[in-house]
């Protein structure tokens, strides 16, 4: 049986990679994929804790997180397409309309 | 054997996730994210969560990533995007990566260590009804979590209306 800490460390590594992707890349598509990666690492933590607690609620939560992620991806990609229509580029630096 | 499989899939998962961040072109990032999702599905199988593993492959690797690939194909970006100065400086990248990782792992692993359930592990019989994980999850979902499940449909409706509003052409006012 694999200890719980192994899953938590894997999840921490994936979350860190996701944070690095959001902080360092300027391509909005890749920023978005990194957000997906972070959601996935949270899902892994949910399933691992559910397994070790002996309780199915964690897996139900993963189901809800997946629904939210699907809705979020659809809306986010529509925003990226609109960004491309306005600026002819999907760089996050070009989206500075609300900065002042 | 179980540990060996876990380590193999964890390594595939970590390497392909690094590929997501460090590949230049978005199409390569998307493809390596698909590999990452598949290996995470395998890790869910190791955790005996069959339903979640299937949903992972069907919803994430199937639906969401196909949507990503479609958008990448349709946008057809010609000029590479200028990255930040920090992205080229590997030293800061590695330092910050290590710091964030240490903080996350210490908080989460410490919380897990302090919790009681680390020691006595139950069997896996609670996860299955008639040898089916899906049936057990349906039992919980449609009894205890019925209202959140229904509210989820409202969320999807809002998302559908939202993309119609975002995606339509600007109307010319006369």
Interface residues (C-beta under 8 A of the other chain):
Chain A: X1 X2 X4 X5 X6 X7 X8 X9 X10 X11 X12 X13 X14 X15 X16 X17 X18 X19 X20 X21 X23 X24 X25 X26 X27 X29 X30 X32 X33 X34 X36 X37 X40 X43 X44 X45 X47 X48 X49 X50 X51 X52 X53 X54 X55 X56 X57 X59 X60 X62 X63 X64 X66 X67 X68 X69 X70 X71 X72 X73 X74 X75 X77 X78 X79 X80 X81 X82 X84 X89 X90 X91 X93
Chain B: X2 X3 X6 X10 X13 X14 X17 X18 X20 X21 X26 X29 X30 X33 X36 X37 X40 X43 X44 X46 X47 X48 X49 X51 X52 X55 X56 X59 X60 X63 X64 X67 X68 X71 X72 X74 X75 X77 X79 X81 X82 X83 X84 X86 X87 X93 X96 X97 X100 X101 X104 X105 X108 X109 X112 X113 X117 X118 X121 X122 X126 X127 X136 X137 X140 X141 X144 X145 X148 X152 X155 X156 X158 X159 X160 X162 X163 X166 X167
